[in-house]
Amino acid sequence: MRTRPGWRSWTSPLNYRHAFHAGNFADLVKHALLLAVLDRLTRGAEPLTVIDTHAGAGLYSLQDEAARRSGEAQAGVARLLADEGGAPAVLTPLIAAVRECNPIGEVQVYPGSPWLAMRALRRGDAYVGCEIRPDDHHELTANLAPLRGGAKVELLQADGYAVAAQRLAQGRGRTLLLIDPPFERADDYARVAELIAGRPDPARQPALIWTPLKDLETFDAFLDSLERAGPASLVVAQARLRPLDDPMRMNGCAVVLVDAPDVEAEARAVCGWVAAQLGGPGGGVRVERLAGAAT
Ligand SMILES: C[S@@+](CC[C@H](N)C(=O)[O-])C[C@H]1O[C@@H](n2cnc3c(N)ncnc32)[C@H](O)[C@@H]1O
């Protein structure tokens, strides 16, 4: 069953394993911008809650069969560390986090969004991580154990969309939504848009959404659905590795920032590095503001 061109047929949410993709080009874009947004949101005194709707396992061994077989980390984070001196400043905090996980030698472990968010949050902040797979949730709990003692942490084996909608409705202060689905289910795009539209207090509930770039029709339809939610600010940063002419391949990725702090310059820098260093002919960077003015 296909609902729209390029939207994959329904598969179980239990099929996807991020271990195959950890540390790839798309993780670099998402995680560098996550750290840039968290830097802005943790400058004032007000506490911040991060709701990570699709948390994954928190830390990934790049020595595992999955990572070795895909080779994606070799084409991503390994290339970043090899170009440490040439990478733009926006990648420095991510490089530092990867180094912290790999104090000696080559990169063997890559930190996921829960690990990165927990490291960036302060005592008094809170992190809520949702992971639907029992095995990844189990790993997440073990992987985050050493970081406990700073921000308050809740790790739920649950549907992230439902948890986020419920927590936002409770309106517990300033909350960053990190929405990073596998997009393997036909309804992922619609569920993201529904969550964004349903935020009761958008100004205090910014969101960072990651999406794959396969074909423009799918991507444009998704952006239209976000624009219909009427956000005060909407910024889209794309890193394209190649032209978007094969809807069955991930030709690039995008980070969509909804009512979030202005990190357009950082987005241009990280997407530019990824497209230039990891992409090929027909790739490139595109950062656009679809709503609101830069502040
Ligand atoms: C792209 S990975 C997350 C990677 C992680 N955010 C990171 O950056 O390190 C997506 C994860 O979402 C999980 N997942 C899929 N559907 C879900 C749902 N409805 N609620 C919560 N987790 C879900 C998958 O099992 C997978 O581990």
Ligand as a Chemical Component Dictionary entry (heavy atoms), coordinates in Angstrom:
data_LIG
# 
_chem_comp.id                   LIG 
_chem_comp.type                 NON-POLYMER 
_chem_comp.pdbx_formal_charge   0 
_chem_comp.three_letter_code    LIG 
# 
loop_
_chem_comp_atom.comp_id 
_chem_comp_atom.atom_id 
_chem_comp_atom.alt_atom_id 
_chem_comp_atom.type_symbol 
_chem_comp_atom.charge 
_chem_comp_atom.model_Cartn_x 
_chem_comp_atom.model_Cartn_y 
_chem_comp_atom.model_Cartn_z 
_chem_comp_atom.pdbx_ordinal 
LIG C1  C1  C 0  15.973 7.232  13.992 1  
LIG S1  S1  S 1  15.907 6.219  15.410 2  
LIG C2  C2  C 0  16.208 7.336  16.726 3  
LIG C3  C3  C 0  17.599 7.835  16.835 4  
LIG C4  C4  C 0  17.823 8.800  17.964 5  
LIG N1  N1  N 0  16.807 9.857  17.994 6  
LIG C5  C5  C 0  19.184 9.419  17.846 7  
LIG O1  O1  O 0  19.301 10.500 17.230 8  
LIG O2  O2  O -1 20.139 8.865  18.383 9  
LIG C6  C6  C 0  14.188 5.955  15.596 10 
LIG C7  C7  C 0  13.835 5.113  16.806 11 
LIG O3  O3  O 0  12.431 5.248  17.017 12 
LIG C8  C8  C 0  11.909 4.008  17.487 13 
LIG N2  N2  N 0  10.454 4.085  17.243 14 
LIG C9  C9  C 0  9.748  3.790  16.123 15 
LIG N3  N3  N 0  8.452  4.133  16.268 16 
LIG C10 C10 C 0  8.344  4.686  17.512 17 
LIG C11 C11 C 0  7.275  5.269  18.240 18 
LIG N4  N4  N 0  6.040  5.375  17.712 19 
LIG N5  N5  N 0  7.523  5.733  19.483 20 
LIG C12 C12 C 0  8.750  5.641  20.037 21 
LIG N6  N6  N 0  9.811  5.098  19.398 22 
LIG C13 C13 C 0  9.615  4.645  18.142 23 
LIG C14 C14 C 0  12.686 2.990  16.705 24 
LIG O4  O4  O 0  12.675 1.735  17.359 25 
LIG C15 C15 C 0  14.085 3.618  16.646 26 
LIG O5  O5  O 0  14.891 3.184  17.692 27 
# 
loop_
_chem_comp_bond.comp_id 
_chem_comp_bond.atom_id_1 
_chem_comp_bond.atom_id_2 
_chem_comp_bond.value_order 
_chem_comp_bond.pdbx_ordinal 
LIG C1  S1  SING 1  
LIG S1  C2  SING 2  
LIG S1  C6  SING 3  
LIG C2  C3  SING 4  
LIG C3  C4  SING 5  
LIG C4  N1  SING 6  
LIG C4  C5  SING 7  
LIG C5  O1  DOUB 8  
LIG C5  O2  SING 9  
LIG C6  C7  SING 10 
LIG C7  O3  SING 11 
LIG C7  C15 SING 12 
LIG O3  C8  SING 13 
LIG C8  N2  SING 14 
LIG C8  C14 SING 15 
LIG N2  C9  SING 16 
LIG N2  C13 SING 17 
LIG C9  N3  DOUB 18 
LIG N3  C10 SING 19 
LIG C10 C11 SING 20 
LIG C10 C13 DOUB 21 
LIG C11 N4  SING 22 
LIG C11 N5  DOUB 23 
LIG N5  C12 SING 24 
LIG C12 N6  DOUB 25 
LIG N6  C13 SING 26 
LIG C14 O4  SING 27 
LIG C14 C15 SING 28 
LIG C15 O5  SING 29 
# 
